[in-house]
């Protein structure tokens, strides 16, 4: 785990993480950040990307549980598809 990943709050929402990631991408794409800052931003972005992916995976598992049904019996459950 990188230092950037360690500084992310565990309860950081997907939406907040995505907004931070978008800000980092804009900063990097502008080409205005010095090299050391660019490296730090890239590390932060990688940690935010991993956080977002984990949040999406959690959401996918929750959706799959809902498909199973309120009585807990499988009713032809299929993995949720996103995209």
mmCIF file of the N, C-alpha and C atoms, coordinates in Angstrom:
data_MODEL
# 
_entry.id   MODEL 
# 
loop_
_atom_site.group_PDB 
_atom_site.id 
_atom_site.type_symbol 
_atom_site.label_atom_id 
_atom_site.label_alt_id 
_atom_site.label_comp_id 
_atom_site.label_asym_id 
_atom_site.label_entity_id 
_atom_site.label_seq_id 
_atom_site.pdbx_PDB_ins_code 
_atom_site.Cartn_x 
_atom_site.Cartn_y 
_atom_site.Cartn_z 
_atom_site.occupancy 
_atom_site.B_iso_or_equiv 
_atom_site.pdbx_formal_charge 
_atom_site.auth_seq_id 
_atom_site.auth_comp_id 
_atom_site.auth_asym_id 
_atom_site.auth_atom_id 
_atom_site.pdbx_PDB_model_num 
ATOM 1   N N  . UNK A 1 1  ? 0.847   -1.184  0.000   1.00 0.00 ? 1  UNK A N  1 
ATOM 2   C CA . UNK A 1 1  ? 0.000   0.000   0.000   1.00 0.00 ? 1  UNK A CA 1 
ATOM 3   C C  . UNK A 1 1  ? 0.889   1.242   0.000   1.00 0.00 ? 1  UNK A C  1 
ATOM 4   N N  . UNK A 1 2  ? 0.614   2.182   -0.902  1.00 0.00 ? 2  UNK A N  1 
ATOM 5   C CA . UNK A 1 2  ? 1.412   3.398   -0.993  1.00 0.00 ? 2  UNK A CA 1 
ATOM 6   C C  . UNK A 1 2  ? 1.003   4.377   0.087   1.00 0.00 ? 2  UNK A C  1 
ATOM 7   N N  . UNK A 1 3  ? 1.836   5.393   0.311   1.00 0.00 ? 3  UNK A N  1 
ATOM 8   C CA . UNK A 1 3  ? 1.481   6.435   1.275   1.00 0.00 ? 3  UNK A CA 1 
ATOM 9   C C  . UNK A 1 3  ? 0.196   7.135   0.867   1.00 0.00 ? 3  UNK A C  1 
ATOM 10  N N  . UNK A 1 4  ? -0.014  7.300   -0.447  1.00 0.00 ? 4  UNK A N  1 
ATOM 11  C CA . UNK A 1 4  ? -1.232  7.954   -0.931  1.00 0.00 ? 4  UNK A CA 1 
ATOM 12  C C  . UNK A 1 4  ? -2.456  7.138   -0.554  1.00 0.00 ? 4  UNK A C  1 
ATOM 13  N N  . UNK A 1 5  ? -2.372  5.817   -0.664  1.00 0.00 ? 5  UNK A N  1 
ATOM 14  C CA . UNK A 1 5  ? -3.506  4.960   -0.320  1.00 0.00 ? 5  UNK A CA 1 
ATOM 15  C C  . UNK A 1 5  ? -3.762  4.992   1.180   1.00 0.00 ? 5  UNK A C  1 
ATOM 16  N N  . UNK A 1 6  ? -2.716  5.104   1.968   1.00 0.00 ? 6  UNK A N  1 
ATOM 17  C CA . UNK A 1 6  ? -2.870  5.135   3.425   1.00 0.00 ? 6  UNK A CA 1 
ATOM 18  C C  . UNK A 1 6  ? -3.574  6.398   3.896   1.00 0.00 ? 6  UNK A C  1 
ATOM 19  N N  . UNK A 1 7  ? -3.485  7.473   3.133   1.00 0.00 ? 7  UNK A N  1 
ATOM 20  C CA . UNK A 1 7  ? -4.076  8.737   3.564   1.00 0.00 ? 7  UNK A CA 1 
ATOM 21  C C  . UNK A 1 7  ? -5.532  8.880   3.159   1.00 0.00 ? 7  UNK A C  1 
ATOM 22  N N  . UNK A 1 8  ? -6.057  7.948   2.370   1.00 0.00 ? 8  UNK A N  1 
ATOM 23  C CA . UNK A 1 8  ? -7.461  8.014   1.977   1.00 0.00 ? 8  UNK A CA 1 
ATOM 24  C C  . UNK A 1 8  ? -8.334  7.554   3.138   1.00 0.00 ? 8  UNK A C  1 
ATOM 25  N N  . UNK A 1 9  ? -9.335  8.338   3.504   1.00 0.00 ? 9  UNK A N  1 
ATOM 26  C CA . UNK A 1 9  ? -10.237 7.886   4.561   1.00 0.00 ? 9  UNK A CA 1 
ATOM 27  C C  . UNK A 1 9  ? -11.018 6.654   4.097   1.00 0.00 ? 9  UNK A C  1 
ATOM 28  N N  . UNK A 1 10 ? -11.181 5.693   4.979   1.00 0.00 ? 10 UNK A N  1 
ATOM 29  C CA . UNK A 1 10 ? -11.883 4.455   4.634   1.00 0.00 ? 10 UNK A CA 1 
ATOM 30  C C  . UNK A 1 10 ? -13.327 4.725   4.233   1.00 0.00 ? 10 UNK A C  1 
ATOM 31  N N  . UNK A 1 11 ? -13.905 5.786   4.764   1.00 0.00 ? 11 UNK A N  1 
ATOM 32  C CA . UNK A 1 11 ? -15.310 6.079   4.474   1.00 0.00 ? 11 UNK A CA 1 
ATOM 33  C C  . UNK A 1 11 ? -15.474 7.070   3.314   1.00 0.00 ? 11 UNK A C  1 
ATOM 34  N N  . UNK A 1 12 ? -14.414 7.287   2.545   1.00 0.00 ? 12 UNK A N  1 
ATOM 35  C CA . UNK A 1 12 ? -14.480 8.189   1.399   1.00 0.00 ? 12 UNK A CA 1 
ATOM 36  C C  . UNK A 1 12 ? -15.470 7.628   0.384   1.00 0.00 ? 12 UNK A C  1 
ATOM 37  N N  . UNK A 1 13 ? -16.474 8.410   0.030   1.00 0.00 ? 13 UNK A N  1 
ATOM 38  C CA . UNK A 1 13 ? -17.492 7.932   -0.900  1.00 0.00 ? 13 UNK A CA 1 
ATOM 39  C C  . UNK A 1 13 ? -16.920 7.808   -2.309  1.00 0.00 ? 13 UNK A C  1 
ATOM 40  N N  . UNK A 1 14 ? -17.593 7.002   -3.117  1.00 0.00 ? 14 UNK A N  1 
ATOM 41  C CA . UNK A 1 14 ? -17.202 6.839   -4.512  1.00 0.00 ? 14 UNK A CA 1 
ATOM 42  C C  . UNK A 1 14 ? -17.224 8.188   -5.222  1.00 0.00 ? 14 UNK A C  1 
ATOM 43  N N  . UNK A 1 15 ? -18.295 8.958   -4.994  1.00 0.00 ? 15 UNK A N  1 
ATOM 44  C CA . UNK A 1 15 ? -18.453 10.239  -5.675  1.00 0.00 ? 15 UNK A CA 1 
ATOM 45  C C  . UNK A 1 15 ? -17.344 11.221  -5.309  1.00 0.00 ? 15 UNK A C  1 
ATOM 46  N N  . UNK A 1 16 ? -16.989 11.268  -4.023  1.00 0.00 ? 16 UNK A N  1 
ATOM 47  C CA . UNK A 1 16 ? -15.914 12.172  -3.599  1.00 0.00 ? 16 UNK A CA 1 
ATOM 48  C C  . UNK A 1 16 ? -14.562 11.725  -4.156  1.00 0.00 ? 16 UNK A C  1 
ATOM 49  N N  . UNK A 1 17 ? -14.319 10.426  -4.143  1.00 0.00 ? 17 UNK A N  1 
ATOM 50  C CA . UNK A 1 17 ? -13.065 9.905   -4.686  1.00 0.00 ? 17 UNK A CA 1 
ATOM 51  C C  . UNK A 1 17 ? -12.971 10.189  -6.179  1.00 0.00 ? 17 UNK A C  1 
ATOM 52  N N  . UNK A 1 18 ? -14.078 10.006  -6.883  1.00 0.00 ? 18 UNK A N  1 
ATOM 53  C CA . UNK A 1 18 ? -14.087 10.268  -8.321  1.00 0.00 ? 18 UNK A CA 1 
ATOM 54  C C  . UNK A 1 18 ? -13.856 11.750  -8.612  1.00 0.00 ? 18 UNK A C  1 
ATOM 55  N N  . UNK A 1 19 ? -14.458 12.624  -7.819  1.00 0.00 ? 19 UNK A N  1 
ATOM 56  C CA . UNK A 1 19 ? -14.246 14.064  -8.009  1.00 0.00 ? 19 UNK A CA 1 
ATOM 57  C C  . UNK A 1 19 ? -12.778 14.432  -7.790  1.00 0.00 ? 19 UNK A C  1 
ATOM 58  N N  . UNK A 1 20 ? -12.168 13.854  -6.762  1.00 0.00 ? 20 UNK A N  1 
ATOM 59  C CA . UNK A 1 20 ? -10.741 14.112  -6.522  1.00 0.00 ? 20 UNK A CA 1 
ATOM 60  C C  . UNK A 1 20 ? -9.906  13.596  -7.695  1.00 0.00 ? 20 UNK A C  1 
ATOM 61  N N  . UNK A 1 21 ? -10.242 12.413  -8.166  1.00 0.00 ? 21 UNK A N  1 
ATOM 62  C CA . UNK A 1 21 ? -9.501  11.819  -9.285  1.00 0.00 ? 21 UNK A CA 1 
ATOM 63  C C  . UNK A 1 21 ? -9.621  12.684  -10.532 1.00 0.00 ? 21 UNK A C  1 
ATOM 64  N N  . UNK A 1 22 ? -10.816 13.188  -10.804 1.00 0.00 ? 22 UNK A N  1 
ATOM 65  C CA . UNK A 1 22 ? -11.005 14.065  -11.961 1.00 0.00 ? 22 UNK A CA 1 
ATOM 66  C C  . UNK A 1 22 ? -10.163 15.333  -11.835 1.00 0.00 ? 22 UNK A C  1 
ATOM 67  N N  . UNK A 1 23 ? -10.069 15.885  -10.630 1.00 0.00 ? 23 UNK A N  1 
ATOM 68  C CA . UNK A 1 23 ? -9.239  17.066  -10.405 1.00 0.00 ? 23 UNK A CA 1 
ATOM 69  C C  . UNK A 1 23 ? -7.772  16.778  -10.672 1.00 0.00 ? 23 UNK A C  1 
ATOM 70  N N  . UNK A 1 24 ? -7.322  15.615  -10.239 1.00 0.00 ? 24 UNK A N  1 
ATOM 71  C CA . UNK A 1 24 ? -5.932  15.220  -10.465 1.00 0.00 ? 24 UNK A CA 1 
ATOM 72  C C  . UNK A 1 24 ? -5.661  15.062  -11.959 1.00 0.00 ? 24 UNK A C  1 
ATOM 73  N N  . UNK A 1 25 ? -6.572  14.418  -12.658 1.00 0.00 ? 25 UNK A N  1 
ATOM 74  C CA . UNK A 1 25 ? -6.402  14.225  -14.104 1.00 0.00 ? 25 UNK A CA 1 
ATOM 75  C C  . UNK A 1 25 ? -6.315  15.576  -14.815 1.00 0.00 ? 25 UNK A C  1 
ATOM 76  N N  . UNK A 1 26 ? -7.183  16.506  -14.445 1.00 0.00 ? 26 UNK A N  1 
ATOM 77  C CA . UNK A 1 26 ? -7.157  17.834  -15.060 1.00 0.00 ? 26 UNK A CA 1 
ATOM 78  C C  . UNK A 1 26 ? -5.821  18.527  -14.800 1.00 0.00 ? 26 UNK A C  1 
ATOM 79  N N  . UNK A 1 27 ? -5.329  18.406  -13.563 1.00 0.00 ? 27 UNK A N  1 
ATOM 80  C CA . UNK A 1 27 ? -4.060  19.047  -13.205 1.00 0.00 ? 27 UNK A CA 1 
ATOM 81  C C  . UNK A 1 27 ? -2.919  18.438  -14.019 1.00 0.00 ? 27 UNK A C  1 
ATOM 82  N N  . UNK A 1 28 ? -2.909  17.127  -14.119 1.00 0.00 ? 28 UNK A N  1 
ATOM 83  C CA . UNK A 1 28 ? -1.842  16.461  -14.881 1.00 0.00 ? 28 UNK A CA 1 
ATOM 84  C C  . UNK A 1 28 ? -1.924  16.790  -16.365 1.00 0.00 ? 28 UNK A C  1 
ATOM 85  N N  . UNK A 1 29 ? -3.151  16.804  -16.896 1.00 0.00 ? 29 UNK A N  1 
ATOM 86  C CA . UNK A 1 29 ? -3.315  17.094  -18.319 1.00 0.00 ? 29 UNK A CA 1 
ATOM 87  C C  . UNK A 1 29 ? -2.948  18.531  -18.668 1.00 0.00 ? 29 UNK A C  1 
ATOM 88  N N  . UNK A 1 30 ? -3.037  19.422  -17.698 1.00 0.00 ? 30 UNK A N  1 
ATOM 89  C CA . UNK A 1 30 ? -2.698  20.822  -17.973 1.00 0.00 ? 30 UNK A CA 1 
ATOM 90  C C  . UNK A 1 30 ? -1.207  21.001  -18.234 1.00 0.00 ? 30 UNK A C  1 
ATOM 91  N N  . UNK A 1 31 ? -0.404  20.078  -17.712 1.00 0.00 ? 31 UNK A N  1 
ATOM 92  C CA . UNK A 1 31 ? 1.037   20.167  -17.900 1.00 0.00 ? 31 UNK A CA 1 
ATOM 93  C C  . UNK A 1 31 ? 1.693   21.245  -17.057 1.00 0.00 ? 31 UNK A C  1 
ATOM 94  N N  . UNK A 1 32 ? 0.954   21.810  -16.119 1.00 0.00 ? 32 UNK A N  1 
ATOM 95  C CA . UNK A 1 32 ? 1.475   22.912  -15.312 1.00 0.00 ? 32 UNK A CA 1 
ATOM 96  C C  . UNK A 1 32 ? 2.162   22.445  -14.026 1.00 0.00 ? 32 UNK A C  1 
ATOM 97  N N  . UNK A 1 33 ? 1.987   21.184  -13.654 1.00 0.00 ? 33 UNK A N  1 
ATOM 98  C CA . UNK A 1 33 ? 2.575   20.688  -12.408 1.00 0.00 ? 33 UNK A CA 1 
ATOM 99  C C  . UNK A 1 33 ? 4.047   20.353  -12.626 1.00 0.00 ? 33 UNK A C  1 
ATOM 100 N N  . UNK A 1 34 ? 4.903   20.758  -11.695 1.00 0.00 ? 34 UNK A N  1 
ATOM 101 C CA . UNK A 1 34 ? 6.313   20.362  -11.777 1.00 0.00 ? 34 UNK A CA 1 
ATOM 102 C C  . UNK A 1 34 ? 6.440   18.836  -11.652 1.00 0.00 ? 34 UNK A C  1 
ATOM 103 N N  . UNK A 1 35 ? 7.579   18.306  -12.012 1.00 0.00 ? 35 UNK A N  1 
ATOM 104 C CA . UNK A 1 35 ? 7.791   16.861  -12.054 1.00 0.00 ? 35 UNK A CA 1 
ATOM 105 C C  . UNK A 1 35 ? 7.448   16.178  -10.738 1.00 0.00 ? 35 UNK A C  1 
ATOM 106 N N  . UNK A 1 36 ? 7.997   16.656  -9.636  1.00 0.00 ? 36 UNK A N  1 
ATOM 107 C CA . UNK A 1 36 ? 7.760   16.008  -8.340  1.00 0.00 ? 36 UNK A CA 1 
ATOM 108 C C  . UNK A 1 36 ? 6.279   16.039  -7.970  1.00 0.00 ? 36 UNK A C  1 
ATOM 109 N N  . UNK A 1 37 ? 5.615   17.145  -8.242  1.00 0.00 ? 37 UNK A N  1 
ATOM 110 C CA . UNK A 1 37 ? 4.183   17.225  -7.962  1.00 0.00 ? 37 UNK A CA 1 
ATOM 111 C C  . UNK A 1 37 ? 3.416   16.273  -8.871  1.00 0.00 ? 37 UNK A C  1 
ATOM 112 N N  . UNK A 1 38 ? 3.830   16.168  -10.114 1.00 0.00 ? 38 UNK A N  1 
ATOM 113 C CA . UNK A 1 38 ? 3.174   15.253  -11.056 1.00 0.00 ? 38 UNK A CA 1 
ATOM 114 C C  . UNK A 1 38 ? 3.276   13.810  -10.572 1.00 0.00 ? 38 UNK A C  1 
ATOM 115 N N  . UNK A 1 39 ? 4.428   13.438  -10.064 1.00 0.00 ? 39 UNK A N  1 
ATOM 116 C CA . UNK A 1 39 ? 4.611   12.081  -9.544  1.00 0.00 ? 39 UNK A CA 1 
ATOM 117 C C  . UNK A 1 39 ? 3.702   11.848  -8.347  1.00 0.00 ? 39 UNK A C  1 
ATOM 118 N N  . UNK A 1 40 ? 3.648   12.812  -7.450  1.00 0.00 ? 40 UNK A N  1 
ATOM 119 C CA . UNK A 1 40 ? 2.776   12.702  -6.280  1.00 0.00 ? 40 UNK A CA 1 
ATOM 120 C C  . UNK A 1 40 ? 1.306   12.625  -6.687  1.00 0.00 ? 40 UNK A C  1 
ATOM 121 N N  . UNK A 1 41 ? 0.921   13.455  -7.641  1.00 0.00 ? 41 UNK A N  1 
ATOM 122 C CA . UNK A 1 41 ? -0.455  13.436  -8.136  1.00 0.00 ? 41 UNK A CA 1 
ATOM 123 C C  . UNK A 1 41 ? -0.793  12.091  -8.770  1.00 0.00 ? 41 UNK A C  1 
ATOM 124 N N  . UNK A 1 42 ? 0.151   11.546  -9.519  1.00 0.00 ? 42 UNK A N  1 
ATOM 125 C CA . UNK A 1 42 ? -0.063  10.244  -10.150 1.00 0.00 ? 42 UNK A CA 1 
ATOM 126 C C  . UNK A 1 42 ? -0.284  9.168   -9.094  1.00 0.00 ? 42 UNK A C  1 
ATOM 127 N N  . UNK A 1 43 ? 0.531   9.190   -8.029  1.00 0.00 ? 43 UNK A N  1 
ATOM 128 C CA . UNK A 1 43 ? 0.373   8.215   -6.949  1.00 0.00 ? 43 UNK A CA 1 
ATOM 129 C C  . UNK A 1 43 ? -0.989  8.369   -6.271  1.00 0.00 ? 43 UNK A C  1 
ATOM 130 N N  . UNK A 1 44 ? -1.398  9.606   -6.034  1.00 0.00 ? 44 UNK A N  1 
ATOM 131 C CA . UNK A 1 44 ? -2.704  9.849   -5.428  1.00 0.00 ? 44 UNK A CA 1 
ATOM 132 C C  . UNK A 1 44 ? -3.813  9.348   -6.352  1.00 0.00 ? 44 UNK A C  1 
ATOM 133 N N  . UNK A 1 45 ? -3.661  9.608   -7.632  1.00 0.00 ? 45 UNK A N  1 
ATOM 134 C CA . UNK A 1 45 ? -4.643  9.166   -8.611  1.00 0.00 ? 45 UNK A CA 1 
ATOM 135 C C  . UNK A 1 45 ? -4.768  7.651   -8.654  1.00 0.00 ? 45 UNK A C  1 
ATOM 136 N N  . UNK A 1 46 ? -3.641  6.964   -8.581  1.00 0.00 ? 46 UNK A N  1 
ATOM 137 C CA . UNK A 1 46 ? -3.669  5.501   -8.580  1.00 0.00 ? 46 UNK A CA 1 
ATOM 138 C C  . UNK A 1 46 ? -4.400  4.973   -7.351  1.00 0.00 ? 46 UNK A C  1 
ATOM 139 N N  . UNK A 1 47 ? -4.160  5.594   -6.205  1.00 0.00 ? 47 UNK A N  1 
ATOM 140 C CA . UNK A 1 47 ? -4.841  5.182   -4.980  1.00 0.00 ? 47 UNK A CA 1 
ATOM 141 C C  . UNK A 1 47 ? -6.341  5.458   -5.074  1.00 0.00 ? 47 UNK A C  1 
ATOM 142 N N  . UNK A 1 48 ? -6.704  6.600   -5.625  1.00 0.00 ? 48 UNK A N  1 
ATOM 143 C CA . UNK A 1 48 ? -8.125  6.927   -5.788  1.00 0.00 ? 48 UNK A CA 1 
ATOM 144 C C  . UNK A 1 48 ? -8.797  5.978   -6.777  1.00 0.00 ? 48 UNK A C  1 
ATOM 145 N N  . UNK A 1 49 ? -8.109  5.625   -7.835  1.00 0.00 ? 49 UNK A N  1 
ATOM 146 C CA . UNK A 1 49 ? -8.655  4.680   -8.821  1.00 0.00 ? 49 UNK A CA 1 
ATOM 147 C C  . UNK A 1 49 ? -8.928  3.333   -8.157  1.00 0.00 ? 49 UNK A C  1 
ATOM 148 N N  . UNK A 1 50 ? -7.977  2.855   -7.374  1.00 0.00 ? 50 UNK A N  1 
ATOM 149 C CA . UNK A 1 50 ? -8.159  1.581   -6.676  1.00 0.00 ? 50 UNK A CA 1 
ATOM 150 C C  . UNK A 1 50 ? -9.324  1.667   -5.688  1.00 0.00 ? 50 UNK A C  1 
ATOM 151 N N  . UNK A 1 51 ? -9.443  2.793   -5.012  1.00 0.00 ? 51 UNK A N  1 
ATOM 152 C CA . UNK A 1 51 ? -10.546 3.004   -4.063  1.00 0.00 ? 51 UNK A CA 1 
ATOM 153 C C  . UNK A 1 51 ? -11.890 2.961   -4.800  1.00 0.00 ? 51 UNK A C  1 
ATOM 154 N N  . UNK A 1 52 ? -11.964 3.642   -5.936  1.00 0.00 ? 52 UNK A N  1 
ATOM 155 C CA . UNK A 1 52 ? -13.206 3.650   -6.730  1.00 0.00 ? 52 UNK A CA 1 
ATOM 156 C C  . UNK A 1 52 ? -13.545 2.250   -7.217  1.00 0.00 ? 52 UNK A C  1 
ATOM 157 N N  . UNK A 1 53 ? -12.548 1.515   -7.679  1.00 0.00 ? 53 UNK A N  1 
ATOM 158 C CA . UNK A 1 53 ? -12.792 0.155   -8.151  1.00 0.00 ? 53 UNK A CA 1 
ATOM 159 C C  . UNK A 1 53 ? -13.310 -0.733  -7.025  1.00 0.00 ? 53 UNK A C  1 
ATOM 160 N N  . UNK A 1 54 ? -12.759 -0.576  -5.822  1.00 0.00 ? 54 UNK A N  1 
ATOM 161 C CA . UNK A 1 54 ? -13.222 -1.362  -4.675  1.00 0.00 ? 54 UNK A CA 1 
ATOM 162 C C  . UNK A 1 54 ? -14.659 -1.004  -4.319  1.00 0.00 ? 54 UNK A C  1 
ATOM 163 N N  . UNK A 1 55 ? -14.981 0.291   -4.351  1.00 0.00 ? 55 UNK A N  1 
ATOM 164 C CA . UNK A 1 55 ? -16.355 0.720   -4.075  1.00 0.00 ? 55 UNK A CA 1 
ATOM 165 C C  . UNK A 1 55 ? -17.328 0.150   -5.101  1.00 0.00 ? 55 UNK A C  1 
ATOM 166 N N  . UNK A 1 56 ? -16.941 0.142   -6.377  1.00 0.00 ? 56 UNK A N  1 
ATOM 167 C CA . UNK A 1 56 ? -17.792 -0.415  -7.422  1.00 0.00 ? 56 UNK A CA 1 
ATOM 168 C C  . UNK A 1 56 ? -17.984 -1.916  -7.232  1.00 0.00 ? 56 UNK A C  1 
ATOM 169 N N  . UNK A 1 57 ? -16.929 -2.618  -6.853  1.00 0.00 ? 57 UNK A N  1 
ATOM 170 C CA . UNK A 1 57 ? -17.023 -4.056  -6.613  1.00 0.00 ? 57 UNK A CA 1 
ATOM 171 C C  . UNK A 1 57 ? -17.979 -4.322  -5.458  1.00 0.00 ? 57 UNK A C  1 
ATOM 172 N N  . UNK A 1 58 ? -17.869 -3.544  -4.387  1.00 0.00 ? 58 UNK A N  1 
ATOM 173 C CA . UNK A 1 58 ? -18.791 -3.683  -3.255  1.00 0.00 ? 58 UNK A CA 1 
ATOM 174 C C  . UNK A 1 58 ? -20.230 -3.458  -3.702  1.00 0.00 ? 58 UNK A C  1 
ATOM 175 N N  . UNK A 1 59 ? -20.447 -2.448  -4.510  1.00 0.00 ? 59 UNK A N  1 
ATOM 176 C CA . UNK A 1 59 ? -21.796 -2.154  -5.001  1.00 0.00 ? 59 UNK A CA 1 
ATOM 177 C C  . UNK A 1 59 ? -22.311 -3.296  -5.870  1.00 0.00 ? 59 UNK A C  1 
ATOM 178 N N  . UNK A 1 60 ? -21.456 -3.852  -6.700  1.00 0.00 ? 60 UNK A N  1 
ATOM 179 C CA . UNK A 1 60 ? -21.851 -4.971  -7.552  1.00 0.00 ? 60 UNK A CA 1 
ATOM 180 C C  . UNK A 1 60 ? -22.283 -6.159  -6.699  1.00 0.00 ? 60 UNK A C  1 
ATOM 181 N N  . UNK A 1 61 ? -21.537 -6.458  -5.653  1.00 0.00 ? 61 UNK A N  1 
ATOM 182 C CA . UNK A 1 61 ? -21.892 -7.574  -4.778  1.00 0.00 ? 61 UNK A CA 1 
ATOM 183 C C  . UNK A 1 61 ? -23.215 -7.314  -4.067  1.00 0.00 ? 61 UNK A C  1 
ATOM 184 N N  . UNK A 1 62 ? -23.457 -6.078  -3.678  1.00 0.00 ? 62 UNK A N  1 
ATOM 185 C CA . UNK A 1 62 ? -24.722 -5.742  -3.033  1.00 0.00 ? 62 UNK A CA 1 
ATOM 186 C C  . UNK A 1 62 ? -25.880 -5.897  -3.999  1.00 0.00 ? 62 UNK A C  1 
ATOM 187 N N  . UNK A 1 63 ? -25.692 -5.493  -5.251  1.00 0.00 ? 63 UNK A N  1 
ATOM 188 C CA . UNK A 1 63 ? -26.740 -5.640  -6.252  1.00 0.00 ? 63 UNK A CA 1 
ATOM 189 C C  . UNK A 1 63 ? -27.021 -7.123  -6.491  1.00 0.00 ? 63 UNK A C  1 
ATOM 190 N N  . UNK A 1 64 ? -25.995 -7.935  -6.564  1.00 0.00 ? 64 UNK A N  1 
ATOM 191 C CA . UNK A 1 64 ? -26.183 -9.363  -6.768  1.00 0.00 ? 64 UNK A CA 1 
ATOM 192 C C  . UNK A 1 64 ? -26.960 -9.980  -5.614  1.00 0.00 ? 64 UNK A C  1 
ATOM 193 N N  . UNK A 1 65 ? -26.736 -9.534  -4.405  1.00 0.00 ? 65 UNK A N  1 
ATOM 194 C CA . UNK A 1 65 ? -27.482 -10.045 -3.261  1.00 0.00 ? 65 UNK A CA 1 
ATOM 195 C C  . UNK A 1 65 ? -28.952 -9.661  -3.371  1.00 0.00 ? 65 UNK A C  1 
ATOM 196 N N  . UNK A 1 66 ? -29.238 -8.472  -3.863  1.00 0.00 ? 66 UNK A N  1 
ATOM 197 C CA . UNK A 1 66 ? -30.618 -8.027  -4.029  1.00 0.00 ? 66 UNK A CA 1 
ATOM 198 C C  . UNK A 1 66 ? -31.323 -8.905  -5.054  1.00 0.00 ? 66 UNK A C  1 
ATOM 199 N N  . UNK A 1 67 ? -30.646 -9.268  -6.114  1.00 0.00 ? 67 UNK A N  1 
ATOM 200 C CA . UNK A 1 67 ? -31.217 -10.098 -7.161  1.00 0.00 ? 67 UNK A CA 1 
ATOM 201 C C  . UNK A 1 67 ? -31.591 -11.473 -6.620  1.00 0.00 ? 67 UNK A C  1 
ATOM 202 N N  . UNK A 1 68 ? -30.884 -11.941 -5.600  1.00 0.00 ? 68 UNK A N  1 
ATOM 203 C CA . UNK A 1 68 ? -31.162 -13.245 -5.026  1.00 0.00 ? 68 UNK A CA 1 
ATOM 204 C C  . UNK A 1 68 ? -32.572 -13.288 -4.464  1.00 0.00 ? 68 UNK A C  1 
ATOM 205 N N  . UNK A 1 69 ? -33.041 -12.194 -3.916  1.00 0.00 ? 69 UNK A N  1 
ATOM 206 C CA . UNK A 1 69 ? -34.414 -12.141 -3.419  1.00 0.00 ? 69 UNK A CA 1 
ATOM 207 C C  . UNK A 1 69 ? -34.487 -11.978 -1.923  1.00 0.00 ? 69 UNK A C  1 
ATOM 208 N N  . UNK A 1 70 ? -35.586 -11.431 -1.427  1.00 0.00 ? 70 UNK A N  1 
ATOM 209 C CA . UNK A 1 70 ? -35.725 -11.122 -0.013  1.00 0.00 ? 70 UNK A CA 1 
ATOM 210 C C  . UNK A 1 70 ? -35.798 -12.374 0.874   1.00 0.00 ? 70 UNK A C  1 
ATOM 211 N N  . UNK A 1 71 ? -36.209 -13.513 0.321   1.00 0.00 ? 71 UNK A N  1 
ATOM 212 C CA . UNK A 1 71 ? -36.289 -14.736 1.121   1.00 0.00 ? 71 UNK A CA 1 
ATOM 213 C C  . UNK A 1 71 ? -34.962 -15.486 1.176   1.00 0.00 ? 71 UNK A C  1 
ATOM 214 N N  . UNK A 1 72 ? -33.946 -14.964 0.518   1.00 0.00 ? 72 UNK A N  1 
ATOM 215 C CA . UNK A 1 72 ? -32.629 -15.577 0.538   1.00 0.00 ? 72 UNK A CA 1 
ATOM 216 C C  . UNK A 1 72 ? -32.470 -16.736 -0.429  1.00 0.00 ? 72 UNK A C  1 
ATOM 217 N N  . UNK A 1 73 ? -33.489 -17.049 -1.178  1.00 0.00 ? 73 UNK A N  1 
ATOM 218 C CA . UNK A 1 73 ? -33.430 -18.137 -2.146  1.00 0.00 ? 73 UNK A CA 1 
ATOM 219 C C  . UNK A 1 73 ? -33.021 -17.596 -3.517  1.00 0.00 ? 73 UNK A C  1 
ATOM 220 N N  . UNK A 1 74 ? -32.145 -18.327 -4.160  1.00 0.00 ? 74 UNK A N  1 
ATOM 221 C CA . UNK A 1 74 ? -31.727 -17.927 -5.511  1.00 0.00 ? 74 UNK A CA 1 
ATOM 222 C C  . UNK A 1 74 ? -32.887 -18.083 -6.471  1.00 0.00 ? 74 UNK A C  1 
ATOM 223 N N  . UNK A 1 75 ? -33.123 -17.043 -7.212  1.00 0.00 ? 75 UNK A N  1 
ATOM 224 C CA . UNK A 1 75 ? -34.206 -17.068 -8.206  1.00 0.00 ? 75 UNK A CA 1 
ATOM 225 C C  . UNK A 1 75 ? -33.620 -16.803 -9.579  1.00 0.00 ? 75 UNK A C  1 
ATOM 226 N N  . UNK A 1 76 ? -32.674 -17.653 -9.961  1.00 0.00 ? 76 UNK A N  1 
ATOM 227 C CA . UNK A 1 76 ? -32.025 -17.458 -11.248 1.00 0.00 ? 76 UNK A CA 1 
ATOM 228 C C  . UNK A 1 76 ? -31.122 -16.236 -11.245 1.00 0.00 ? 76 UNK A C  1 
ATOM 229 N N  . UNK A 1 77 ? -30.470 -15.996 -10.118 1.00 0.00 ? 77 UNK A N  1 
ATOM 230 C CA . UNK A 1 77 ? -29.619 -14.822 -9.978  1.00 0.00 ? 77 UNK A CA 1 
ATOM 231 C C  . UNK A 1 77 ? -28.497 -14.842 -10.991 1.00 0.00 ? 77 UNK A C  1 
ATOM 232 N N  . UNK A 1 78 ? -28.229 -13.686 -11.526 1.00 0.00 ? 78 UNK A N  1 
ATOM 233 C CA . UNK A 1 78 ? -27.125 -13.520 -12.464 1.00 0.00 ? 78 UNK A CA 1 
ATOM 234 C C  . UNK A 1 78 ? -26.260 -12.380 -11.970 1.00 0.00 ? 78 UNK A C  1 
ATOM 235 N N  . UNK A 1 79 ? -24.982 -12.414 -12.287 1.00 0.00 ? 79 UNK A N  1 
ATOM 236 C CA . UNK A 1 79 ? -24.128 -11.294 -11.892 1.00 0.00 ? 79 UNK A CA 1 
ATOM 237 C C  . UNK A 1 79 ? -24.641 -9.993  -12.502 1.00 0.00 ? 79 UNK A C  1 
ATOM 238 N N  . UNK A 1 80 ? -24.583 -8.942  -11.734 1.00 0.00 ? 80 UNK A N  1 
ATOM 239 C CA . UNK A 1 80 ? -24.981 -7.634  -12.241 1.00 0.00 ? 80 UNK A CA 1 
ATOM 240 C C  . UNK A 1 80 ? -23.980 -7.206  -13.304 1.00 0.00 ? 80 UNK A C  1 
ATOM 241 N N  . UNK A 1 81 ? -24.487 -6.558  -14.333 1.00 0.00 ? 81 UNK A N  1 
ATOM 242 C CA . UNK A 1 81 ? -23.611 -6.048  -15.382 1.00 0.00 ? 81 UNK A CA 1 
ATOM 243 C C  . UNK A 1 81 ? -23.702 -4.549  -15.420 1.00 0.00 ? 81 UNK A C  1 
ATOM 244 N N  . UNK A 1 82 ? -22.562 -3.908  -15.457 1.00 0.00 ? 82 UNK A N  1 
ATOM 245 C CA . UNK A 1 82 ? -22.488 -2.454  -15.486 1.00 0.00 ? 82 UNK A CA 1 
ATOM 246 C C  . UNK A 1 82 ? -21.815 -2.040  -16.769 1.00 0.00 ? 82 UNK A C  1 
ATOM 247 N N  . UNK A 1 83 ? -22.321 -0.981  -17.360 1.00 0.00 ? 83 UNK A N  1 
ATOM 248 C CA . UNK A 1 83 ? -21.673 -0.463  -18.541 1.00 0.00 ? 83 UNK A CA 1 
ATOM 249 C C  . UNK A 1 83 ? -22.372 -0.757  -19.733 1.00 0.00 ? 83 UNK A C  1 
# 
